[in-house]
Amino acid sequence: MDIQHGDTLALAAETVRAGGRVEVVGSHGSGKSTFLKNLNDILRDGGWSTLFIRGIASLKQFPLAALNFPGVLDAGDEVRGIASIHQVTFALQAKVSGPNSVIFIDDWNELDEASWGIIDSVHRALSVPVVFSHLRGARASSISDESYLSRVPTGYVVEMRSLRIDELGAVLKTHLNSPIERGALSRVYAMTGGHIGLALALVKAARRENQLVQDSYGVWTSTDDLWSSGLTSMLETYVSDLPTHVRDSLEVLASVGTVDLDTARKLVEVEVLELLEERGLTTILSGSVHDWVMVIPPLLVEYFRRAPASTRKDRLNRHILERIGEVEPAAVVLAGNSPLAPIVDGREALFAALAREQVRTRITVASADWVVSQTPRNAVGYITALMQSPQADSEVLVEQVFRDTDFSTGEIESHAELIVLHANWLAHVQGKVDDALELLRTERNSFGDFGRLLDAAEVTILTNLVRAPSDSLKKLKVTHDLPVKVQLALLEAQMLIFVTSCRFNEAHQAFERIRVLDPLQEQIKPRVLYGFMLLGEGRHAEALHLLTHWLEEARKQVDIQGVRSLACALALCHSQSGDHFALDRLAEVVAAVGGHTSFPSNPQVATVSVTTSVVAARRGDTLLTERFVREAQRQGIADGPLPAQSLAWPIAQLMILQGELEHAAEELWRSGEKLWAREARYAGMLEMFVSIEIHPNAERLDKVNQLLKLVPENVSLQAQGVYVTALVKKDPESMLRGAEALVDTGRFGLAASAYAMAEAWFENAGNAARATDAHEAGNRARSRIGSSALDVSRFSALPAVLSRREEQVARLVAYGLTNREIATELYLSARTVEGHVRRIFRKLKLKNRRALEEYFTDQSGI
């Protein structure tokens, strides 16, 4: 189950075998004990004699308690005085004096000093290896004897990091014997911060209380917020050894929620802040303006906020208000006393935590404004805040705001914005596109110049869900006398039309006008569209740089919708380059942010669904992929007009996983034709080309090459056209030209496959010189991307069937390496490699290593 530390376990085992010492550091629930147990099992299986000792907090004051615990040494009944120390020392020496002996100490920081003194003396006398674990920051806890601390052995240090969301999903799938759906996994990850011990305890409690149940397909889903009072005793271990004033400070920070560092210093003494951070109970997240202080793991926030001690809460709340005075409104600061949406640990998780805290605050403030006055301006503010919330009741609240707004008050700008929000709500959430268009057209002339906002909304809804109207540009005409907000909305709609139809020169002009009107680039959608445009123009490196930069900016500005949108655009960037490890990481970014909010645009939902489901399919998680697809279909999500916004992608990936390549090609072809008919030429042609790549078809190739002439500005598609044409005709010279064009447009994974095919075709034709040329060109192309790992298998079932580690091992086996050589290359034990090889043969239904080499050759299209 310790999937995150396979390599580390092997290195730790080698360290012990070499006589070294291993230190395992982590927080409560991070898996320290599990790591020690797994390492213990590895060494035992290798013939080592192991002695396992545990530090016990409640017995720390009793000398030699840890060594006289039943099952350790059984040295005698009485453990007092100098004689007992000699007795225990001799017993320990006898226990570990044999060859290949090792001492394990779990929770070293809870070990009594006398026991440690004996262990240390035996370790020094016999040079017996020691493996020990302790809490992060234990040196800063209540232990005061510095000479004691100076005797802690040093050596190989294992830092127990939190699981990533995909790793947690894999662990829970094994633990539950079935996959867990995306929303439930996001909640578990959010509440535990990826701490495996906490996650397993939370899942166990949730199952017991029927908050986590299986649907008819066997997938685990959540029915509540997953909090359980049964977790209280486990969470108490995090704070039980804290001095009273430190615990009070931690509870103050939890009550307030995520706060900027300056405010935190007003609430808590600096020395206490440093202690809490060192103990791993708080962390600092850097932002564009402030640094933010957060309590971790997130369940501790729930633990403190749900504590029943009202008098204590009142005292701490008074302390908060006394310390910060008028710096923050009391309603905002103390809003954190109610249970909040789950928050998460880890880099992406920390962003999600901060974003959700700010969403909660915005909703609190906007709700208070709305209660005072139901004006259109307050309605727009409240609905905009609710749009960011994934809470189940937010849709009911949005409907209530639309219904109760007093349209007799306020300025026409807010009236127009509210109509646009309502139309998008009807179209994207309720699926009532005709009603949305009717509302916009009816109200169009009621708002003067701001009525043009309704024009932009109408064109955008039609482009996203139906077809770009023929009179789009006429409706979207921009004049300099219009308000800036109106000009930006019209230009953004223009960009959508231009990018989807591959009119990139005009898209550039629209973007430049947007940059003049919005010099700080506060608008996210134009930047996302600009990234797609750069990819279409073959400017992959520029797109990668800008999208990565903008994503980082969105993190710092705590823009949850911006992060989601930019991450999905960046996902296409990595997908096109063949860097699927980076694609997996971005899928984790999207998943860590959480489930869909109440009011995203339909294409955004489609992009998130496509990204996460394709990644799940590539990992071989059929049930989870099917779940994503069913969920999207149940919600009636329409295909968006941009690449990676069509459900044909995950559906085809499922078919490929099941070996139905012809059906997968048919699915993508049909979808591509529909998108092209909607004027979504970029997305449609990409799907048609991939369809031909999966299942070559000369008739379809002729048709798509005729269509390709209509999008001359899309350099990326032009390069892919050369590649696919060469693939169908099996022309090695054309394939080399296609490979070069693909490299120039950043399609490195596809280019690597193209060079390999050209090389093989030349060899089959007996042209060794050209085969060498193709091989050397492929090496030069690979050198341009450094150490990045490429997916060259493209649409084979291999990435979906094998895990990452299995795929690494499989490729090395195919290259002719022995198990011992692979173990050295990947820092694994030979036994671990042998197990991987057996599973690879079983999954791929192969008999031997030669068959695996042939399988890779076939999957590369050679």
LINLIN-V432748 format. One record per pair of residues at least 24 apart in sequence whose C-alpha atoms are under 7 Angstrom apart, sorted by the first residue. I is the first residue (numbers start at 0). GAP is how many residues later the second one is. Records with the same first field share a line. If there is no record, write none. Layout:
I: GAP, GAP
This chain:
0: 170
3: 159, 163
6: 820, 821
8: 30
9: 817, 818, 819
10: 816
12: 26, 30
15: 113
18: 109, 110
19: 109, 135
20: 108, 109, 110, 132, 133, 134, 135
21: 108, 109, 110, 133, 134, 135
22: 108, 109, 110, 132, 133, 134, 135
23: 108, 109, 110, 133, 134, 135
24: 108, 109, 110, 111, 133, 134, 135
25: 108, 109, 110, 133, 134
26: 108, 109, 253
27: 210
28: 166, 167, 168, 169
29: 130, 132, 165, 166, 167
30: 129, 165, 166
31: 101, 128
32: 73
47: 52, 53
48: 51, 52, 53
49: 51, 52, 53
50: 51, 52, 53
51: 51, 52, 53
52: 51, 52, 53
53: 51, 52, 53
54: 51, 52, 53, 55, 56
55: 54, 55
56: 53
59: 50, 51, 52
60: 51
61: 50
62: 49, 50, 51, 52
63: 48, 50, 51
65: 45, 46, 49
66: 48
88: 29
92: 29
96: 29
100: 27
101: 26, 27, 28
102: 26, 27, 28
103: 26, 27, 28
104: 26, 27, 28
105: 26, 27
106: 26, 27
107: 24, 25, 26
108: 25, 26, 29
135: 143, 144
136: 141, 142
137: 141
139: 135
161: 31, 32, 33
162: 31, 32, 33
163: 30
164: 24, 29, 423, 427
165: 422
167: 26
177: 40, 41
178: 40, 41, 444, 445
179: 39, 40, 41
180: 38, 39, 40, 443
182: 412
183: 37, 38
185: 405, 406, 408
186: 155
188: 155
189: 152, 153, 154
190: 107, 108, 151, 152, 153
191: 105, 106, 107, 152
192: 104, 105, 151, 152, 153
193: 151
204: 25
231: 71
234: 65
245: 26
250: 53
251: 64
252: 42
253: 41, 47, 50
254: 50, 81, 82
255: 77, 78, 80
256: 79, 100
257: 34, 35, 36, 96, 99
258: 33, 34
259: 30, 31, 32, 33
260: 30, 31, 32
263: 29
265: 57, 58
266: 53, 56
284: 65
286: 269, 270
287: 268, 269
295: 49
296: 48
297: 44, 45, 46
301: 37
304: 32, 33, 34
305: 33
331: 29, 32, 33
347: 241, 244
348: 243, 244
350: 204, 207
351: 240, 241
354: 203, 204, 205
358: 26, 29, 30
373: 31, 32
374: 30, 31, 32, 34, 35
375: 29, 30, 31, 34, 38, 39, 42
376: 33, 37
378: 26
379: 38
386: 210, 211, 212
387: 209
388: 208, 209
389: 205, 206, 207, 208
393: 204
394: 203
411: 35
412: 37
415: 31, 34, 35
419: 34, 37
424: 174
427: 173, 174
428: 170
448: 33
449: 36
451: 34
452: 33, 36
455: 33, 34, 37
458: 34
459: 33
462: 178
463: 139, 176, 177
464: 173, 175
465: 212
466: 211, 212
467: 210, 211
483: 33
487: 26
491: 34
494: 34
495: 33
498: 30, 34
499: 141, 142, 180, 181, 182
500: 178, 179, 180, 181
501: 179, 180, 209, 211, 212
502: 210
503: 29, 209
523: 38
527: 38, 41
530: 38
531: 37
534: 181
535: 178, 179, 180
536: 176, 177, 178, 179
537: 177, 178, 207, 208
538: 206
539: 205, 206
540: 205
543: 26, 29
563: 26
564: 39
567: 39, 40, 43
571: 72
575: 171
576: 169, 170, 171, 172
577: 169, 170, 171, 172, 212, 213
578: 209, 210, 211, 212
579: 211
583: 31
586: 24, 25
601: 35, 36
602: 36, 37, 42
605: 31, 33, 34, 39, 40
606: 37, 38
609: 34, 35, 36, 37, 39, 40
612: 37
613: 36, 39
616: 36, 37, 183
617: 181, 182
618: 180, 181, 182, 183, 184
619: 180, 181, 182
621: 32
640: 34, 39, 42
641: 38, 40, 41
642: 39, 40
655: 140, 141
656: 140, 143
660: 33, 34
661: 33
664: 26, 27, 29, 30
665: 25
685: 31
688: 35
692: 31
693: 101
695: 32
696: 31
697: 30
700: 24
715: 29
731: 26, 29, 30
742: 38
748: 41, 42, 43
749: 42
751: 26, 40
752: 39, 107
756: 104, 105
759: 102
791: 68
792: 66, 67
795: 63
800: 42
805: 30, 34
809: 30
812: 36
813: 35, 38, 39
